[in-house]
Amino acid sequence: MVKSRSNRIYNFIINSILILIGIICFFPMLYVVSVSLTPYDEFLRQGGIVLFPRHITFEAYQQFWKEPYVKECFGNTVFITVVGTAANVFVTVLMAYALSRKNLMFKKFFTIYCLIPLLISGGMIPTYLIVKYTRLLNSLAAFIIPSLVSPYVLLITRAFFSTIDAGLYESARIDGAGEFRILFSIIIPVSMPIIATIGLMYGVAHWNEYFKSIMYISDSSKRTLQVVLREMLNRANKLEADISVPTRTLQMAGVVITAVPIIMVYPFLQKHFTQGIMLGAIKG
């Protein structure tokens, strides 16, 4: 198909704009990585503006892992992300499957009940009191149990399940399959796009958890990695600079370490993420 001149000009302009946006987005990431790998003397010589370091050093990364409670907080964050995401996805899928069935008794009531938190929030103080009186303070369960199901994610998942052909359910019931057999043997295998989508949503939220760590955790060894990074970023205001590793370089190394896991996972889930969002929004 031969494109007209106007179409070629339009595509050129759009592609140019996208490339420009890509460069603008890439520049901060390049700066963060470059500064984290820059030796102290070169960092000072260039006035803190480093894009392509002449010499590379990993002293900042080595120093980062020597920071107090970094290893413990990193382990906490990994545990919360893995276990929390698995629990979130499991419970969300169970609830969404039930709410998507047309023969569910009091379906409208349960649907409205589950979606009320989208309109009304309990507030910070009531939530803290619930966590306190359920004895979840200073425990990793405080990051998982209070936010076990997100109403927004539940809505998307329920909408996706509602689009599945009813013939699959009827065929399975004719063969004598129960609800759990239908869910785990038929529905989940054909619902991998939405499962990958909600898994990424929950996983990113757990990995970036900061507020709950400040609110519910007083033991430094049980906090998340984001709290350590925040304390490290605040050092510039306190004039706490290391002689061999400048504070700015150490900060950038922390940013890279905390961002890389999510950046590495996202490309493998991007296709499912986009497909899940589009399909889940059809009947949302």
Secondary structure, DSSP 8 states (H G I E B T S, - for coil): ----HHHHHHHHHHHHHHHHHHHHHHHHHHHHHHHHT--HHHHHHTTT--SS-SS---HHHHHHTTSTTHHHHHHHHHHHHHHHHHHHHHHHHHHHHHHH-TT-TTHHHHHHHHHHHHH----HHHHHHHHHHTT-TTSGGGGTSTTS--HHHHHHHHHHHHTS-HHHHHHHHHTT--HHHHIIIIITGGGHHHHHHHHHHHHHHHHT--HHHHHH---GGGS-HHHHHHHHHTHHHHT---SSS-HHHHHHHHHHHHHHHHHHHHHHHHHHHHHHHHHHTS--
